[in-house]
């Protein structure tokens, strides 16, 4: 599952998700070993392959508050490294 830092935090703290406290979720995020740029690239590849999205549309989806919530830097890396 290629999620962003914000996406994982939201999943951990959501009343519809794992229901962890904000403190517990922050601890988890701060201590997990994840390559966020790699996650963004994997998610971008998925959008490219399954939805035939353009690079700019993928970028917008990756950084969207209603989408994947990757940082601009992570999304740029992902789009720049699509084949």
C-alpha positions in Angstrom: 0.0 0.0 0.0 1.7 3.2 -1.2 0.4 5.9 1.1 1.6 9.3 2.0 2.7 10.4 5.5 -0.5 12.4 5.8 -2.6 9.6 4.4 -1.3 7.1 6.9 -1.8 9.6 9.8 -5.4 10.2 8.7 -6.0 6.4 8.4 -4.6 5.8 11.9 -6.6 8.6 13.5 -9.9 8.3 11.6 -13.0 7.3 13.4 -13.7 5.1 10.4 -10.2 3.8 10.4 -7.9 2.6 13.2 -9.0 5.2 15.8 -5.6 5.7 17.3 -4.9 8.9 19.3 -3.2 11.8 17.5 -0.2 11.2 19.8 0.1 7.5 19.0 -0.3 8.2 15.2 2.4 10.9 15.3 4.7 8.4 17.2 4.1 5.8 14.5 4.7 8.2 11.6 7.9 9.6 13.2 9.3 6.1 13.8 8.4 4.2 10.6 11.1 3.7 8.0 9.4 4.7 4.7 10.7 6.1 1.4 7.8 8.6 0.9 9.1 9.5 -2.6 9.0 5.8 -3.6 5.5 5.5 -2.3 4.5 8.5 -4.4 6.1 7.0 -7.5 4.3 3.7 -6.9 1.0 5.5 -6.6 1.7 7.6 -9.7 2.5 4.5 -11.7 -0.8 3.0 -10.6 -2.7 6.1 -11.8 -0.8 6.1 -15.1 -1.4 2.4 -15.7 -5.0 1.9 -14.5 -6.5 5.3 -15.3 -4.3 6.6 -18.2 -3.9 10.0 -16.4 -1.6 12.7 -17.7 1.4 13.6 -15.6 -0.2 16.9 -14.6 -3.4 15.1 -13.5 -1.3 12.6 -11.5 0.6 15.4 -9.8 -2.7 17.1 -8.9 -4.1 13.9 -7.5 -0.9 13.1 -5.5 -0.9 16.5 -3.7 -4.7 16.9 -3.3 -6.1 17.2 0.2 -9.0 15.0 -1.1 -6.6 12.7 -2.9 -3.3 11.2 -1.8 -1.9 14.1 0.3 1.8 13.7 -0.8 4.0 16.7 -0.5 4.8 18.8 -3.6 8.4 17.5 -3.5 7.3 13.9 -3.3 4.7 14.3 -6.1 7.2 16.1 -8.4 9.7 13.3 -7.8 7.0 10.8 -8.7 5.9 12.5 -11.9 9.5 13.2 -13.0 10.3 9.5 -12.7 7.4 8.0 -14.6 8.3 6.2 -17.8 
